[in-house]
Amino acid sequence: MKTEVSTIELVSAKTNPLLGHVVWSPSKSAWYLGVSFTALIAGPLTFSWQNFVLFLVLSAVTLCLGHSLGIHRKLIHRSYESPKWLEYLLVYLGSLVGMAGPFGMLRTHDLRDWAQRQKGCHDYFAHRQSFWRDAWWQLNCEIELENPPRFLLPEALAQDKFYRALERTWMLQQLPWMLLLGWMGGFGGVVWGVCVRVAVSLTGHWWVGHYAHRRGHRTYHVNEASVQGFNVRWCGLITFGECWHNNHHAYPGSAKLGLQPDQLDPGWGVLRVLQTVGLVWNIKLPQDIPARKELRKIEKGLIACSEF
């Protein structure tokens, strides 16, 4: 069953999520290794509590408002509605995380989502390889399937001038902030406000994704899906709710990711505040999503993945 995503999925009898190979991506690797080595070398040399607070604040804004609310819950899953200016602002903040532009995020997400829903898929999509190999693959490489599906952007989205410009310039969007932070806090502001923030965000996104597809607590099982999501309980705060991945696999269109009272979901809290002041509406919850015949509830919540 196709879940709620923002691209149009085109498959054929030859489309296969298993046959393919992982290849090194020079641009992706240079971007990640460049900010990471700068952070590792210049970070300790420019450390101050002021720069550390700057890193925390900018990381929270870009990861929570940008990646979680803007890119993931809004642009990809359309789990709520908002004024266009607010959508643009949130997605722009999401591009500052440094993963990709809006179209790149859509295609990457939907390809992985499609592969994980099949009866079998390549280890790249399932995070089945060892910790360090998976890190290298996800942060420095791309997968080339022999017979991949095609994902088409809806016409209105594909022709959106703001998104087209952001897709072309998402790396360059760091430059104005580097100039501003350099003017306000010197070289240390640039290092901690951009390089450390981007390096930690990219590494953390992979790290949580690695564990969220391998082991942890589950409440739901998706029949015939080759990859299950797991709830990673220890990082609800730092992921702004994105760690409740079993919930997300069960109800991908839900704007609320922490479905139990003890599942901390700061992104949901921010969304409720925006709803209260009238900036978001038509928020989707699990009960608003059509029933899926392949979804079943598990009686015992703790189930660990055996593929290690």
C-alpha positions as CSV (number, residue, x, y, z in Angstrom):
1,M,0.0,0.0,0.0
2,K,1.4,3.4,-0.9
3,T,1.8,5.7,2.1
4,E,1.3,9.5,2.0
5,V,4.2,11.1,0.2
6,S,4.5,14.2,-2.0
7,T,5.9,12.6,-5.2
8,I,4.3,10.4,-7.8
9,E,5.6,6.9,-7.7
10,L,6.1,5.1,-11.1
11,V,7.1,1.4,-11.0
12,S,7.1,-1.4,-13.6
13,A,7.5,-5.2,-13.6
14,K,11.3,-4.7,-13.7
15,T,11.5,-2.3,-10.8
16,N,13.6,-3.9,-8.1
17,P,14.7,-2.5,-4.7
18,L,17.3,-5.3,-4.2
19,L,19.6,-5.2,-7.3
20,G,22.0,-2.3,-7.2
21,H,25.3,-1.1,-5.9
22,V,26.5,1.6,-3.6
23,V,28.9,4.2,-5.2
24,W,30.9,7.0,-3.7
25,S,29.5,10.4,-4.2
26,P,32.3,13.0,-4.5
27,S,30.1,16.0,-3.9
28,K,28.2,14.5,-1.0
29,S,31.4,13.2,0.6
30,A,33.3,16.5,0.2
31,W,30.5,18.4,1.8
32,Y,30.2,16.1,4.8
33,L,33.9,15.5,5.3
34,G,34.7,19.2,4.8
35,V,32.4,20.5,7.5
36,S,33.3,17.6,9.8
37,F,37.0,18.0,9.6
38,T,36.6,21.8,10.1
39,A,34.5,21.1,13.1
40,L,36.9,18.6,14.6
41,I,40.0,20.8,14.0
42,A,38.7,24.3,14.6
43,G,35.9,23.5,17.0
44,P,38.1,22.8,20.1
45,L,40.4,25.8,19.2
46,T,37.4,28.2,19.1
47,F,35.4,26.8,21.9
48,S,33.6,29.2,24.3
49,W,30.3,28.9,26.1
50,Q,28.9,31.6,24.0
51,N,29.7,29.7,20.8
52,F,28.4,26.5,22.4
53,V,25.0,28.2,23.2
54,L,25.0,29.6,19.6
55,F,25.4,26.0,18.3
56,L,22.6,24.7,20.5
57,V,20.1,27.4,19.6
58,L,20.8,27.3,15.8
59,S,20.7,23.5,15.9
60,A,17.3,23.5,17.7
61,V,15.8,26.0,15.3
62,T,17.0,24.3,12.1
63,L,16.3,20.7,13.2
64,C,13.0,21.3,14.9
65,L,11.3,24.1,12.9
66,G,13.2,23.3,9.7
67,H,13.9,19.6,9.3
68,S,11.1,18.1,11.5
69,L,8.3,20.5,11.0
70,G,9.2,22.0,7.6
71,I,10.8,19.3,5.5
72,H,9.5,16.1,7.1
73,R,6.0,16.7,8.5
74,K,5.0,19.5,6.1
75,L,6.7,19.2,2.7
76,I,7.1,15.4,2.6
77,H,4.0,14.1,4.4
78,R,1.7,17.1,4.2
79,S,0.5,16.3,7.7
80,Y,-0.8,19.9,8.3
81,E,-1.7,23.1,6.5
82,S,-0.2,26.5,6.9
83,P,0.2,29.8,5.1
84,K,2.6,29.6,2.2
85,W,5.0,32.1,3.7
86,L,5.3,29.9,6.8
87,E,5.9,26.8,4.7
88,Y,8.6,28.5,2.8
89,L,10.2,29.7,6.0
90,L,10.2,26.3,7.7
91,V,11.5,24.5,4.6
92,Y,14.2,27.2,4.2
93,L,15.3,26.5,7.8
94,G,15.3,22.8,7.0
95,S,17.7,23.4,4.1
96,L,20.1,25.0,6.5
97,V,20.5,21.6,8.2
98,G,22.7,20.8,5.2
99,M,21.3,17.5,4.0
100,A,19.9,18.5,0.6
101,G,17.5,20.9,-1.1
102,P,13.7,20.4,-0.9
103,F,13.5,18.3,-4.0
104,G,16.5,16.2,-3.1
105,M,15.0,15.5,0.3
106,L,11.7,14.5,-1.2
107,R,13.2,12.0,-3.7
108,T,15.7,10.5,-1.1
109,H,12.9,10.0,1.4
110,D,10.4,8.6,-1.0
111,L,12.9,6.2,-2.6
112,R,13.9,4.8,0.9
113,D,10.2,4.7,1.9
114,W,9.3,2.8,-1.2
115,A,12.2,0.3,-0.8
116,Q,11.5,-0.4,2.9
117,R,7.8,-1.2,2.1
118,Q,8.8,-4.0,-0.4
119,K,9.3,-7.6,0.6
120,G,13.0,-7.3,0.2
121,C,15.4,-4.3,-0.3
122,H,19.1,-3.5,-0.5
123,D,21.1,-3.2,2.7
124,Y,21.6,0.5,2.0
125,F,17.9,1.2,2.6
126,A,17.7,-1.1,5.6
127,H,20.8,0.0,7.5
128,R,21.7,-3.7,7.8
129,Q,25.5,-3.3,7.4
130,S,27.9,-2.8,10.3
131,F,28.0,0.5,12.1
132,W,31.0,1.9,10.3
133,R,30.1,0.6,6.9
134,D,26.6,2.0,7.2
135,A,28.1,5.4,8.3
136,W,30.3,5.5,5.2
137,W,27.5,4.5,2.9
138,Q,24.9,6.9,4.2
139,L,27.1,9.9,4.7
140,N,29.4,9.6,1.7
141,C,27.7,7.4,-0.9
142,E,24.6,7.0,-3.0
143,I,22.9,3.9,-4.3
144,E,22.4,3.1,-7.9
145,L,19.6,0.5,-8.5
146,E,19.7,-1.4,-11.7
147,N,15.9,-0.8,-12.2
148,P,14.9,2.0,-9.9
149,P,11.4,3.5,-9.7
150,R,10.7,7.0,-11.0
151,F,9.4,9.7,-8.7
152,L,7.8,12.7,-10.3
153,L,7.1,15.9,-8.4
154,P,3.6,17.3,-8.7
155,E,3.4,20.0,-11.3
156,A,2.7,22.8,-8.8
157,L,5.6,21.8,-6.6
158,A,8.0,21.3,-9.5
159,Q,7.2,24.7,-10.9
160,D,7.4,26.5,-7.6
161,K,10.0,29.3,-8.1
162,F,11.0,29.5,-4.4
163,Y,11.7,25.7,-4.2
164,R,13.4,25.6,-7.5
165,A,15.8,28.4,-6.4
166,L,16.4,26.7,-3.0
167,E,17.1,23.4,-4.7
168,R,19.8,25.0,-6.8
169,T,21.4,27.0,-3.9
170,W,20.9,24.9,-0.7
171,M,24.6,24.7,0.0
172,L,25.2,28.4,-0.7
173,Q,22.4,29.3,1.8
174,Q,25.1,28.8,4.6
175,L,27.1,31.8,3.2
176,P,24.9,34.7,4.4
177,W,24.8,33.1,7.9
178,M,28.6,32.6,7.8
179,L,29.0,36.3,7.1
180,L,26.5,37.4,9.8
181,L,28.0,35.0,12.4
182,G,31.5,36.1,11.5
183,W,30.6,39.8,11.9
184,M,28.9,39.1,15.2
185,G,31.2,36.5,16.7
186,G,34.3,36.2,14.6
187,F,35.7,33.0,13.3
188,G,34.5,30.9,16.2
189,G,30.9,32.0,15.5
190,V,31.3,30.6,11.9
191,V,32.8,27.4,13.1
192,W,30.2,26.6,15.8
193,G,27.2,28.2,14.1
194,V,27.7,26.5,10.7
195,C,30.4,23.8,10.6
196,V,29.9,22.2,14.0
197,R,26.1,22.5,13.6
198,V,26.0,20.9,10.1
199,A,28.4,18.2,11.0
200,V,26.6,17.2,14.2
201,S,23.2,17.4,12.4
202,L,24.2,15.2,9.5
203,T,26.0,12.7,11.7
204,G,23.2,12.6,14.3
205,H,20.5,12.2,11.6
206,W,22.3,9.1,10.2
207,W,23.1,7.8,13.8
208,V,19.4,7.9,14.9
209,G,18.3,6.5,11.5
210,H,20.7,3.6,11.9
211,Y,19.3,2.5,15.2
212,A,15.7,3.4,14.4
213,H,15.8,0.7,11.7
214,R,17.6,-2.0,13.7
215,R,16.4,-2.4,17.2
216,G,14.3,-0.9,20.0
217,H,10.7,-0.8,21.1
218,R,7.8,-1.5,18.7
219,T,4.1,-1.2,19.1
220,Y,3.3,-1.9,15.4
221,H,4.3,-4.3,12.7
222,V,3.9,-3.6,8.9
223,N,3.2,-7.0,7.3
224,E,5.3,-7.8,4.2
225,A,7.6,-4.8,4.7
226,S,11.3,-5.7,4.5
227,V,12.2,-3.0,7.1
228,Q,10.5,-2.1,10.3
229,G,10.9,1.1,12.3
230,F,11.8,1.1,16.0
231,N,11.3,3.7,18.7
232,V,14.6,4.9,20.1
233,R,13.5,6.0,23.5
234,W,16.6,7.8,24.7
235,C,16.6,10.6,22.2
236,G,13.1,12.1,22.1
237,L,14.4,15.5,23.1
238,I,17.4,15.8,20.8
239,T,15.5,14.6,17.8
240,F,12.5,16.7,18.5
241,G,10.3,13.6,18.3
242,E,11.8,12.1,15.1
243,C,13.1,9.1,17.1
244,W,9.6,7.5,17.4
245,H,10.2,5.7,14.1
246,N,8.0,2.7,14.7
247,N,5.0,5.1,15.2
248,H,6.0,6.9,12.0
249,H,6.2,3.7,10.0
250,A,2.7,2.8,11.3
251,Y,1.2,6.3,10.6
252,P,3.5,8.2,8.2
253,G,0.9,10.9,7.6
254,S,0.5,11.8,11.3
255,A,1.8,15.2,12.5
256,K,2.2,13.7,15.9
257,L,5.1,11.3,16.2
258,G,5.1,10.6,20.0
259,L,1.8,8.8,20.3
260,Q,2.1,7.6,24.0
261,P,2.1,10.0,27.0
262,D,5.8,9.1,27.8
263,Q,7.0,9.7,24.3
264,L,8.5,13.2,24.2
265,D,7.8,15.0,21.0
266,P,8.9,18.7,21.1
267,G,8.0,19.2,17.5
268,W,4.4,18.3,18.2
269,G,4.4,20.8,21.1
270,V,5.6,23.6,18.7
271,L,3.0,22.6,16.2
272,R,0.3,22.9,18.8
273,V,1.5,26.4,19.7
274,L,1.3,27.4,16.0
275,Q,-2.2,25.9,15.8
276,T,-3.2,27.9,18.9
277,V,-2.2,31.2,17.3
278,G,-3.9,30.2,14.0
279,L,-0.8,29.6,11.9
280,V,-1.4,25.9,11.2
281,W,-4.6,23.9,10.8
282,N,-6.0,20.6,9.5
283,I,-3.5,18.7,11.5
284,K,-3.5,15.0,10.7
285,L,-3.5,12.4,13.6
286,P,-3.5,8.6,13.4
287,Q,-7.3,8.5,13.5
288,D,-7.5,10.8,10.4
289,I,-5.4,8.3,8.3
290,P,-7.2,5.6,6.3
291,A,-6.8,2.1,7.9
292,R,-4.0,0.0,6.4
293,K,-4.7,-3.8,6.2
294,E,-1.0,-4.6,6.4
295,L,-0.6,-2.8,9.8
296,R,-1.1,-4.8,13.0
297,K,-0.5,-3.9,16.7
298,I,2.0,-5.9,18.7
299,E,1.0,-7.0,22.2
300,K,4.6,-6.9,23.6
301,G,6.3,-3.6,22.9
302,L,10.0,-4.7,23.0
303,I,11.0,-6.5,19.9
304,A,14.6,-6.4,18.7
305,C,15.8,-6.8,15.1
306,S,17.9,-9.9,14.6
307,E,19.9,-8.8,11.6
308,F,23.2,-7.8,13.1
